[in-house]
Amino acid sequence: MDNPTSRGAHTFHIPVMGIGFTIDTPLRIAKYGISSVISLVDDTLIEQMRSHYCRQEGEPYEEITSRDEDARARRITAYLNLLDRLVSRQVEVLQASPFQSGSEITRYYEMLPDSPLKQTYHAMLASDDPQRKADLQDQLRRLAVPGNIDVNIMSRGDADAYRDGKKRPQEFSEAMAALRGYANSSLRSSIVFSAGMNPRLYGYAAKFGDFFPDHDSPGPHGMLKKEIVLKVSDYRSAVIQGKFFAKRGLWVSEYRVESGLNCGGHAYATKGLLLGPILDEFKQKKDQLIGQLHAVYMKALAASGRMPIELPHDVRVTAQGGIGTAEEDALLLNHYNVDATGWATPFLLVPEVANVDPEHLEKLQAATPQDVFLSDNSPFGVPFWNLRNSASEEARRQRIDRGKPGSVCHKTHVRFNTEFTEIPICAASRNYQRRKLKRLAEDDLTPDQLALMREHVTAKSCICHDLGGSVTLRYGLDPDATPAMCPGPSIADFSKIATLEEMVSHIYARAPLPMSADRPHMFIREIGLYADYLRDEIEWCASGLLSRPENHFDEFKENLLSGIEYYRGLVERLDEQQRQRFLDELGVLHEAIESILLVAVE
């Protein structure tokens, strides 16, 4: 039996959630073979977490202050190295634990899905031969490998760095410093690039040897110590971005396909392209993609004087966004042949996994579909899933009621706006909103337009600080924090605070968690979300405050209708009890989308 890789123990992973929700998740679950992703946005929070865990684990700690040279990158490297050491120790303890009820190694194997590895475990349990049992236990100890400690960088979040009013060289920008911090760490894992293409960031990855084939270390020939993962919205995006990396001798090891709207956090809508048809294109063209990119990759390696890799590295295609049942998970794995699935929002209700303070854990548990909405809160200017009664949202509304809209800019991670200042400021800041509201009052706007624009401006909130609020509350780092919550709409489907075992058993169809009876299939929900999004865009265009290219809405609508027809042909793949409801809901959505009146746009 081949050794499992750290990605092979489970068929799901936990994507990045917000800024603080998964900041230390690997310390809780990596030892059980589950991969998860941490955000590299907030280096101040990262340094606070390093201080906390160094004290807890008896590790030496020397503060890296914000004024120290290359502080952001160094903080990230130091924290990731700490996580690497601590997880390695946890795995040693787990591998040495006895195979008995409740032990760490038993917990590891009991949570695994059906697989050759799980069958070996069952064979060990069933064996009456003491020597064979001992041999199998030794084998299982070696094969109990940890999940990955992966990291995420929002490519769009690449604000330039300033010191004493002067712009620093570009390598000190937010994303480039974070990339350097990861690249210099001891981790063998993956970096996930999300939120669109960033040429200067992608090109910068070629400065670091860990992203290139390693021909000297033990293990598979030409292995990659650090892998690149791209979160993409469709196949075309994968080709374009994959080629950009390949031309620099860099290989993309995974394309992480996420629903444009049926997700948590920031939502990057496609032009009506739906997840099922997108995954179908990846399924049909995966070999073509690998062949195209490998030819470019080989040429770039040769041009740079590096040893070529005759056979392509592995390429994984994974899917995430709105998955809620074992049946949906199996559909993605078995019909679309994805290599793994990403489960995020449901894990907000698993305290062993995600950092959610008790108050917001109750709010998430009780959340209804009306409590979760696609908001205008993000200073990035991208739609953002929000919990209506989060402390962050309540504080934002209170500031408006007091006549002081906008947040105090605690951190500098989303300072991009130069409308009023030479040095960028954040659109969520009080500094910006005060000036913008004054300017709007002077502009030639109708009363309705002015009301819409005022709401648009004051909706922005300091998510780069508040998305870490739950973890700073949990660890006593900031008792005055007002946490923001960014669950996807699927949070309304779950009402039970679960253990890790319970959620894993739900994913693997061993013991489903209770779910809302009227929950739609993930594909149905996505269509409904896009229909609502289309209507909202049309309303904004009709107000005169938004413009879209000619035929934009016609193409959007046609893509949705085409997607519905595609799903009619998929119905036989569904559970027999689901089929009629699925078809009925497709029919309702088809009529609703057909009835949407499009506006003329320039």
C-alpha positions as CSV (number, residue, x, y, z in Angstrom):
1,M,0.0,0.0,0.0
2,D,1.4,3.4,-0.9
3,N,2.0,5.9,1.8
4,P,-0.9,8.5,2.1
5,T,0.1,12.0,1.5
6,S,-1.0,14.8,3.9
7,R,-3.7,15.5,1.3
8,G,-4.8,11.9,1.0
9,A,-5.9,11.1,4.5
10,H,-9.3,12.9,4.1
11,T,-11.3,13.9,1.0
12,F,-12.2,17.3,2.4
13,H,-10.2,20.3,3.6
14,I,-11.1,23.4,5.6
15,P,-10.6,26.6,3.5
16,V,-9.6,29.9,5.0
17,M,-12.4,31.6,6.9
18,G,-12.1,35.3,7.6
19,I,-8.9,36.5,9.2
20,G,-9.1,34.9,12.6
21,F,-11.5,32.0,12.4
22,T,-8.8,29.6,11.2
23,I,-5.7,31.4,12.4
24,D,-4.7,28.5,14.6
25,T,-7.0,25.7,13.3
26,P,-4.0,23.5,12.3
27,L,-3.0,23.2,16.0
28,R,-6.4,21.5,16.6
29,I,-6.9,19.3,13.5
30,A,-3.7,18.9,11.5
31,K,-2.6,15.9,13.6
32,Y,-5.8,14.1,12.5
33,G,-4.8,14.3,8.9
34,I,-7.1,17.3,8.1
35,S,-5.7,20.2,6.0
36,S,-6.7,23.7,6.7
37,V,-5.9,27.2,5.6
38,I,-4.9,30.2,7.6
39,S,-5.1,33.9,6.6
40,L,-1.9,36.0,6.3
41,V,-3.7,39.3,6.3
42,D,-3.2,40.5,9.8
43,D,0.4,40.2,10.9
44,T,-0.4,42.0,14.2
45,L,-2.9,39.3,15.1
46,I,-0.3,36.7,13.9
47,E,2.3,38.1,16.3
48,Q,-0.2,38.1,19.2
49,M,-1.0,34.4,18.5
50,R,2.7,33.6,18.4
51,S,3.2,35.3,21.8
52,H,0.2,33.3,23.2
53,Y,1.3,29.9,22.0
54,C,5.0,30.5,22.9
55,R,3.9,31.2,26.5
56,Q,1.5,28.2,26.5
57,E,4.0,25.7,25.1
58,G,7.1,27.0,26.9
59,E,8.7,28.2,23.7
60,P,11.1,31.2,23.8
61,Y,9.6,34.4,22.5
62,E,11.2,37.6,21.3
63,E,8.7,40.2,20.1
64,I,8.9,41.4,16.5
65,T,7.6,44.9,16.6
66,S,5.9,46.8,13.8
67,R,8.9,49.1,13.5
68,D,11.4,46.3,13.1
69,E,12.8,45.9,9.6
70,D,10.7,43.6,7.4
71,A,8.4,43.0,10.4
72,R,5.4,41.7,8.5
73,A,7.3,39.0,6.7
74,R,9.4,38.0,9.8
75,R,6.3,37.8,12.0
76,I,4.6,35.5,9.5
77,T,7.7,33.3,9.1
78,A,8.1,33.0,12.9
79,Y,4.5,32.0,13.5
80,L,4.4,29.5,10.7
81,N,7.7,27.9,12.0
82,L,6.1,27.7,15.4
83,L,3.0,26.0,14.0
84,D,5.2,23.6,12.1
85,R,7.2,22.6,15.3
86,L,4.1,22.3,17.4
87,V,2.1,20.1,15.0
88,S,5.2,17.9,14.5
89,R,5.3,17.3,18.2
90,Q,1.6,16.6,18.3
91,V,2.0,14.0,15.6
92,E,4.8,12.3,17.5
93,V,2.6,12.0,20.6
94,L,-0.3,10.8,18.4
95,Q,1.8,8.1,16.7
96,A,3.1,6.9,20.1
97,S,-0.4,6.6,21.7
98,P,-2.0,3.2,22.2
99,F,-4.7,1.8,19.9
100,Q,-7.4,2.0,22.5
101,S,-10.7,3.7,22.8
102,G,-10.4,7.5,23.0
103,S,-6.7,7.7,22.2
104,E,-5.3,10.2,19.7
105,I,-4.3,7.6,17.2
106,T,-7.7,5.8,17.5
107,R,-9.4,9.2,17.0
108,Y,-7.3,9.7,13.9
109,Y,-8.3,6.4,12.2
110,E,-11.9,6.5,13.4
111,M,-12.5,9.8,11.6
112,L,-11.0,8.6,8.2
113,P,-13.3,8.0,5.3
114,D,-13.6,4.5,3.7
115,S,-10.2,4.0,2.0
116,P,-7.4,1.5,1.8
117,L,-5.9,3.1,4.9
118,K,-9.1,2.7,6.8
119,Q,-9.4,-0.9,5.7
120,T,-5.9,-1.6,7.1
121,Y,-7.0,-0.1,10.4
122,H,-10.1,-2.4,10.4
123,A,-7.9,-5.4,9.5
124,M,-5.7,-4.5,12.5
125,L,-8.7,-4.4,14.8
126,A,-10.0,-7.7,13.5
127,S,-6.7,-9.6,13.7
128,D,-6.4,-12.3,16.3
129,D,-2.7,-12.9,15.5
130,P,-0.6,-10.8,18.0
131,Q,2.4,-10.5,15.7
132,R,0.3,-9.5,12.7
133,K,-1.6,-7.0,14.9
134,A,1.6,-5.5,16.1
135,D,3.0,-5.2,12.6
136,L,-0.1,-3.5,11.3
137,Q,0.0,-1.1,14.3
138,D,3.6,-0.2,13.4
139,Q,2.5,0.4,9.8
140,L,-0.5,2.5,10.9
141,R,1.7,4.6,13.2
142,R,4.0,5.5,10.3
143,L,1.0,6.3,8.0
144,A,-0.7,8.6,10.4
145,V,0.5,11.7,8.7
146,P,-0.7,15.3,9.5
147,G,-2.8,17.5,7.3
148,N,-1.3,20.5,5.6
149,I,-0.8,23.9,7.3
150,D,-1.7,25.9,4.2
151,V,-1.9,29.7,4.0
152,N,-4.0,32.1,2.0
153,I,-3.1,35.5,0.4
154,M,-5.8,37.7,-1.1
155,S,-4.0,38.8,-4.3
156,R,-6.2,41.9,-4.3
157,G,-5.1,42.9,-0.8
158,D,-1.7,44.1,-1.9
159,A,-1.6,47.6,-0.4
160,D,1.7,49.4,-0.7
161,A,3.6,50.0,2.5
162,Y,4.4,53.4,3.9
163,R,6.7,54.5,6.6
164,D,6.9,58.0,8.0
165,G,4.8,59.2,5.1
166,K,7.1,57.7,2.4
167,K,6.2,54.8,0.1
168,R,8.4,51.8,0.7
169,P,9.8,49.5,-2.1
170,Q,7.2,47.2,-3.6
171,E,8.5,44.1,-2.0
172,F,7.2,45.5,1.3
173,S,3.6,45.6,0.1
174,E,1.0,43.6,2.0
175,A,0.8,40.6,-0.2
176,M,4.5,40.4,-1.3
177,A,5.7,40.6,2.3
178,A,3.2,37.9,3.3
179,L,4.4,35.7,0.4
180,R,8.0,36.2,1.5
181,G,7.0,35.3,5.1
182,Y,5.6,32.0,3.9
183,A,8.4,31.3,1.4
184,N,11.0,31.7,4.1
185,S,9.2,29.3,6.6
186,S,10.0,25.7,7.2
187,L,6.5,24.5,6.1
188,R,6.0,21.9,3.4
189,S,2.5,22.9,2.3
190,S,0.6,25.1,-0.1
191,I,-0.1,28.8,-0.6
192,V,-3.5,29.7,-1.8
193,F,-3.8,32.8,-4.0
194,S,-7.4,34.1,-4.1
195,A,-9.3,37.2,-5.2
196,G,-8.0,37.5,-8.7
197,M,-4.7,37.8,-10.6
198,N,-1.8,39.9,-9.3
199,P,1.1,39.9,-11.8
200,R,3.7,41.5,-9.5
201,L,2.8,39.1,-6.7
202,Y,2.8,36.0,-8.9
203,G,6.1,37.0,-10.5
204,Y,7.6,37.5,-7.1
205,A,7.1,33.8,-6.2
206,A,9.8,33.0,-8.7
207,K,12.3,34.6,-6.3
208,F,12.0,31.7,-3.9
209,G,13.6,28.3,-4.4
210,D,10.9,26.3,-2.5
211,F,8.5,26.8,-5.3
212,F,10.8,25.1,-7.8
213,P,11.5,21.3,-8.2
214,D,13.9,19.9,-5.6
215,H,16.1,17.3,-7.1
216,D,18.4,16.9,-4.1
217,S,16.2,16.0,-1.2
218,P,14.9,12.5,-0.4
219,G,11.5,11.7,-1.8
220,P,10.0,11.8,-5.3
221,H,12.2,13.2,-8.0
222,G,11.7,16.9,-8.5
223,M,9.2,17.3,-5.7
224,L,7.9,20.7,-4.7
225,K,8.5,21.7,-1.1
226,K,5.9,24.5,-1.4
227,E,3.0,24.2,-3.8
228,I,0.9,26.9,-5.5
229,V,-2.9,26.7,-5.3
230,L,-5.2,29.1,-7.3
231,K,-8.7,29.8,-6.2
232,V,-10.5,30.3,-9.6
233,S,-14.0,31.1,-10.8
234,D,-13.9,29.2,-14.1
235,Y,-11.7,27.2,-16.5
236,R,-10.6,30.1,-18.6
237,S,-9.2,31.8,-15.4
238,A,-7.3,28.7,-14.6
239,V,-5.7,28.6,-18.1
240,I,-4.7,32.3,-18.0
241,Q,-3.3,32.3,-14.5
242,G,-1.7,28.8,-14.8
243,K,0.2,30.0,-18.0
244,F,1.4,33.1,-16.2
245,F,3.0,30.9,-13.5
246,A,4.3,28.3,-16.0
247,K,6.1,30.9,-18.0
248,R,8.1,31.7,-14.9
249,G,8.9,28.0,-14.2
250,L,6.3,27.8,-11.5
251,W,3.7,25.0,-11.4
252,V,0.1,25.3,-10.1
253,S,-0.6,22.2,-8.2
254,E,-4.3,22.8,-7.5
255,Y,-7.2,24.7,-9.0
256,R,-9.6,25.4,-6.2
257,V,-13.0,26.1,-7.8
258,E,-15.3,28.1,-5.7
259,S,-18.9,29.1,-6.3
260,G,-19.0,32.8,-7.2
261,L,-21.9,33.6,-4.8
262,N,-22.7,30.5,-2.8
263,C,-19.8,30.9,-0.4
264,G,-18.7,32.8,2.7
265,G,-16.7,35.9,3.0
266,H,-16.0,37.9,-0.2
267,A,-18.1,36.8,-3.2
268,Y,-16.7,37.1,-6.7
269,A,-19.6,36.6,-9.0
270,T,-19.2,35.2,-12.5
271,K,-21.3,36.5,-15.3
272,G,-24.0,33.9,-14.5
273,L,-21.7,30.9,-14.9
274,L,-22.7,28.2,-12.5
275,L,-20.6,25.8,-10.5
276,G,-21.9,22.5,-12.1
277,P,-21.1,23.5,-15.7
278,I,-17.8,25.0,-14.6
279,L,-16.7,21.8,-12.9
280,D,-17.9,19.8,-16.0
281,E,-15.5,21.8,-18.2
282,F,-12.6,21.1,-15.8
283,K,-13.5,17.4,-15.9
284,Q,-13.5,17.4,-19.7
285,K,-10.4,19.5,-20.2
286,K,-8.2,18.7,-17.2
287,D,-5.7,16.6,-19.3
288,Q,-5.6,19.3,-21.9
289,L,-4.9,21.9,-19.3
290,I,-2.0,19.9,-17.8
291,G,-0.5,19.3,-21.2
292,Q,-0.7,22.9,-22.2
293,L,0.9,24.1,-19.0
294,H,3.6,21.4,-18.9
295,A,4.9,22.4,-22.3
296,V,5.2,26.0,-21.2
297,Y,6.7,25.0,-17.8
298,M,9.4,22.8,-19.4
299,K,10.5,25.6,-21.6
300,A,10.7,28.0,-18.8
301,L,12.7,25.6,-16.6
302,A,15.2,25.1,-19.4
303,A,15.5,28.8,-20.1
304,S,16.3,29.4,-16.4
305,G,19.0,26.7,-16.4
306,R,16.9,24.4,-14.2
307,M,16.6,20.6,-14.7
308,P,13.4,19.9,-16.6
309,I,10.6,17.7,-15.3
310,E,9.7,15.2,-18.0
311,L,6.4,14.2,-16.5
312,P,4.0,16.8,-15.2
313,H,3.6,17.3,-11.5
314,D,0.3,16.3,-10.1
315,V,-2.6,18.7,-10.6
316,R,-5.7,18.6,-8.3
317,V,-9.0,20.2,-9.0
318,T,-11.1,20.8,-5.9
319,A,-14.5,22.4,-5.3
320,Q,-16.0,24.4,-2.5
321,G,-18.9,26.7,-1.8
322,G,-22.2,25.9,-0.2
323,I,-21.7,22.1,0.2
324,G,-24.0,21.0,3.0
325,T,-24.7,17.3,2.7
326,A,-22.8,14.0,2.2
327,E,-24.8,13.5,-1.0
328,E,-23.7,16.8,-2.5
329,D,-20.1,16.0,-1.4
330,A,-20.3,12.6,-3.1
331,L,-21.7,14.2,-6.3
332,L,-18.7,16.5,-6.6
333,L,-16.2,13.7,-5.9
334,N,-17.8,11.0,-8.0
335,H,-19.5,12.7,-10.9
336,Y,-17.2,15.7,-11.4
337,N,-14.1,13.7,-10.3
338,V,-12.8,16.5,-8.1
339,D,-9.9,15.5,-5.9
340,A,-11.3,17.0,-2.7
341,T,-14.0,19.3,-1.4
342,G,-13.8,22.3,0.8
343,W,-16.1,22.7,3.8
344,A,-16.0,26.1,5.5
345,T,-19.2,27.7,6.9
346,P,-20.5,24.5,8.7
347,F,-17.2,24.4,10.7
348,L,-18.0,27.8,12.3
349,L,-20.3,25.7,14.5
350,V,-17.5,23.4,15.6
351,P,-15.6,25.1,18.5
352,E,-12.8,22.6,18.2
353,V,-12.0,24.0,14.7
354,A,-13.0,27.6,14.4
355,N,-12.5,30.6,16.6
356,V,-16.0,31.9,17.3
357,D,-16.8,33.6,20.7
358,P,-19.8,32.2,22.7
359,E,-22.1,35.1,21.8
360,H,-21.7,34.8,18.1
361,L,-21.7,31.0,18.3
362,E,-25.3,31.3,19.6
363,K,-26.1,33.8,16.8
364,L,-24.8,31.5,14.1
365,Q,-26.6,28.6,15.6
366,A,-29.9,30.5,15.5
367,A,-29.3,32.2,12.1
368,T,-32.1,32.2,9.6
369,P,-31.8,32.9,5.8
370,Q,-32.8,36.5,6.6
371,D,-29.9,37.0,9.0
372,V,-27.3,36.3,6.4
373,F,-27.0,38.8,3.6
374,L,-24.7,39.8,0.7
375,S,-23.6,43.1,1.9
376,D,-21.6,46.2,0.7
377,N,-19.5,46.1,3.9
378,S,-16.1,45.3,2.4
379,P,-13.7,48.2,1.7
380,F,-12.4,46.1,-1.2
381,G,-15.6,47.0,-3.0
382,V,-16.5,43.4,-3.4
383,P,-19.8,41.9,-2.2
384,F,-19.3,40.4,1.3
385,W,-21.4,37.8,3.1
386,N,-22.4,39.2,6.5
387,L,-24.4,38.3,9.6
388,R,-27.0,41.0,10.2
389,N,-26.8,40.9,14.0
390,S,-23.0,40.6,14.4
391,A,-21.3,43.0,16.9
392,S,-19.5,44.6,14.0
393,E,-22.7,45.4,12.1
394,E,-24.4,46.7,15.3
395,A,-21.4,49.0,16.0
396,R,-21.5,50.2,12.4
397,R,-25.1,51.1,12.6
398,Q,-24.6,52.8,16.0
399,R,-21.9,55.0,14.6
400,I,-24.2,56.1,11.8
401,D,-27.0,56.9,14.4
402,R,-24.5,59.0,16.4
403,G,-23.7,61.0,13.2
404,K,-20.1,59.5,13.1
405,P,-20.1,57.0,10.3
406,G,-16.9,55.1,9.6
407,S,-14.4,53.2,11.7
408,V,-11.2,54.2,13.3
409,C,-8.6,52.6,11.1
410,H,-6.8,50.3,13.5
411,K,-4.7,48.6,10.8
412,T,-3.6,49.5,7.3
413,H,-4.4,46.3,5.3
414,V,-7.1,47.8,3.1
415,R,-5.8,51.3,2.4
416,F,-6.4,51.8,-1.3
417,N,-8.4,55.0,-1.8
418,T,-6.6,58.2,-3.0
419,E,-9.7,60.2,-3.8
420,F,-9.0,62.8,-1.1
421,T,-5.4,62.0,0.0
422,E,-2.0,61.4,-1.6
423,I,-1.3,58.5,0.8
424,P,-4.1,55.9,0.4
425,I,-6.8,55.6,3.1
426,C,-9.4,52.9,3.7
427,A,-13.0,53.4,2.4
428,A,-14.3,52.1,5.7
429,S,-12.5,54.8,7.7
430,R,-14.1,57.7,9.4
431,N,-11.6,59.9,7.6
432,Y,-12.8,58.8,4.2
433,Q,-16.5,58.6,4.8
434,R,-16.7,62.1,6.4
435,R,-15.1,63.5,3.2
436,K,-17.1,61.4,0.8
437,L,-20.4,62.2,2.3
438,K,-19.6,65.9,2.2
439,R,-18.7,65.6,-1.5
440,L,-21.9,63.7,-2.3
441,A,-23.9,66.5,-0.8
442,E,-22.3,68.8,-3.3
443,D,-22.7,66.5,-6.3
444,D,-25.6,66.8,-8.8
445,L,-27.6,63.8,-7.6
446,T,-31.3,63.2,-7.3
447,P,-32.6,62.6,-3.8
448,D,-32.9,58.9,-4.6
449,Q,-29.4,58.7,-6.0
450,L,-28.0,60.6,-2.9
451,A,-29.8,58.2,-0.5
452,L,-28.4,55.1,-2.4
453,M,-24.9,56.5,-2.5
454,R,-24.9,57.5,1.2
455,E,-26.0,53.9,2.1
456,H,-23.3,52.6,-0.2
457,V,-20.5,54.7,1.5
458,T,-21.6,54.1,5.1
459,A,-22.0,50.4,4.6
460,K,-18.2,49.9,4.6
461,S,-16.9,48.5,7.8
462,C,-13.4,47.8,9.2
463,I,-13.5,44.0,8.5
464,C,-9.7,43.7,8.5
465,H,-9.8,44.4,12.2
466,D,-13.3,43.0,13.1
467,L,-12.8,39.7,11.3
468,G,-10.1,38.9,13.9
469,G,-12.4,39.9,16.8
470,S,-13.6,36.5,17.7
471,V,-10.1,35.2,18.3
472,T,-9.0,38.2,20.2
473,L,-12.0,37.8,22.5
474,R,-11.3,34.1,22.9
475,Y,-7.8,34.6,24.0
476,G,-8.4,37.8,26.0
477,L,-6.3,39.9,23.6
478,D,-9.0,42.6,23.1
479,P,-12.0,42.5,25.4
480,D,-13.6,45.4,23.5
481,A,-13.6,43.7,20.1
482,T,-16.7,43.8,18.0
483,P,-16.4,40.7,15.9
484,A,-17.6,40.5,12.3
485,M,-19.0,37.3,11.0
486,C,-18.9,36.2,7.3
487,P,-20.7,32.9,7.0
488,G,-22.1,31.8,3.7
489,P,-25.9,31.3,3.4
490,S,-25.6,27.6,4.3
491,I,-25.2,28.6,7.9
492,A,-29.0,28.7,8.1
493,D,-29.1,25.0,7.3
494,F,-27.2,24.0,10.4
495,S,-28.6,24.4,14.0
496,K,-26.3,22.2,16.1
497,I,-23.1,23.1,17.7
498,A,-21.1,20.1,16.8
499,T,-17.9,18.2,17.7
500,L,-15.2,17.6,15.2
501,E,-16.2,13.9,15.0
502,E,-19.9,14.8,14.4
503,M,-19.1,17.2,11.5
504,V,-16.7,14.7,9.9
505,S,-19.3,11.9,10.3
506,H,-21.9,14.3,8.6
507,I,-19.5,14.8,5.7
508,Y,-18.9,11.1,5.3
509,A,-22.6,10.1,5.6
510,R,-22.0,8.1,8.7
511,A,-24.3,10.2,11.0
512,P,-26.0,13.2,9.3
513,L,-26.5,16.3,11.4
514,P,-30.0,17.7,11.6
515,M,-30.7,20.1,8.8
516,S,-33.4,22.6,7.8
517,A,-36.2,20.7,6.0
518,D,-36.6,23.3,3.3
519,R,-32.9,23.6,2.5
520,P,-32.4,23.7,-1.3
521,H,-29.8,21.7,-3.1
522,M,-26.5,23.6,-3.3
523,F,-26.9,24.0,-7.1
524,I,-30.5,25.4,-6.7
525,R,-29.4,27.8,-4.0
526,E,-26.6,29.1,-6.3
527,I,-29.0,29.8,-9.1
528,G,-31.3,31.7,-6.8
529,L,-28.4,33.8,-5.5
530,Y,-27.4,34.7,-9.0
531,A,-31.0,35.7,-9.9
532,D,-31.1,38.0,-7.0
533,Y,-27.7,39.4,-7.9
534,L,-28.8,40.1,-11.5
535,R,-31.9,41.9,-10.3
536,D,-29.8,44.1,-7.9
537,E,-27.3,45.0,-10.7
538,I,-30.2,45.9,-13.0
539,E,-31.7,48.2,-10.3
540,W,-28.4,50.0,-9.8
541,C,-28.0,50.5,-13.6
542,A,-31.6,51.8,-13.7
543,S,-30.7,54.3,-11.0
544,G,-27.9,55.8,-13.2
545,L,-25.3,55.0,-10.6
546,L,-23.8,51.9,-12.3
547,S,-22.9,51.1,-15.9
548,R,-22.2,47.8,-17.6
549,P,-21.0,46.9,-21.1
550,E,-23.4,46.4,-23.9
551,N,-25.0,42.9,-23.8
552,H,-23.7,42.3,-20.3
553,F,-27.1,41.5,-18.8
554,D,-28.2,39.5,-21.9
555,E,-25.1,37.3,-21.5
556,F,-25.6,37.0,-17.8
557,K,-29.2,35.9,-18.2
558,E,-28.4,33.5,-21.0
559,N,-25.7,31.8,-18.9
560,L,-28.2,31.3,-16.1
561,L,-30.8,29.8,-18.4
562,S,-28.2,27.6,-20.0
563,G,-27.0,26.4,-16.6
564,I,-30.6,25.5,-15.7
565,E,-30.9,23.3,-18.8
566,Y,-27.6,21.7,-17.9
567,Y,-28.9,20.8,-14.5
568,R,-32.0,19.2,-16.0
569,G,-29.7,16.7,-17.6
570,L,-28.0,16.1,-14.2
571,V,-31.1,15.0,-12.3
572,E,-30.5,11.3,-12.8
573,R,-27.3,11.7,-10.7
574,L,-29.3,12.8,-7.7
575,D,-30.9,10.7,-5.0
576,E,-34.3,9.4,-6.3
577,Q,-36.1,11.2,-3.5
578,Q,-34.6,14.6,-4.5
579,R,-35.2,14.5,-8.2
580,Q,-38.7,15.8,-8.5
581,R,-38.2,18.6,-6.1
582,F,-35.0,19.5,-7.9
583,L,-36.8,19.6,-11.3
584,D,-39.7,21.6,-9.8
585,E,-37.3,24.2,-8.3
586,L,-35.4,24.5,-11.6
587,G,-38.7,25.2,-13.3
588,V,-39.6,27.9,-10.9
589,L,-36.2,29.5,-11.2
590,H,-36.4,29.3,-15.0
591,E,-39.6,31.2,-15.1
592,A,-38.3,33.8,-12.6
593,I,-35.2,34.5,-14.6
594,E,-37.1,34.6,-17.9
595,S,-39.3,37.3,-16.4
596,I,-36.4,39.6,-15.4
597,L,-36.6,42.7,-17.5
598,L,-33.2,43.8,-18.7
599,V,-32.2,47.5,-18.9
600,A,-30.4,49.1,-21.8
601,V,-26.7,49.8,-20.8
602,E,-24.0,51.7,-22.5
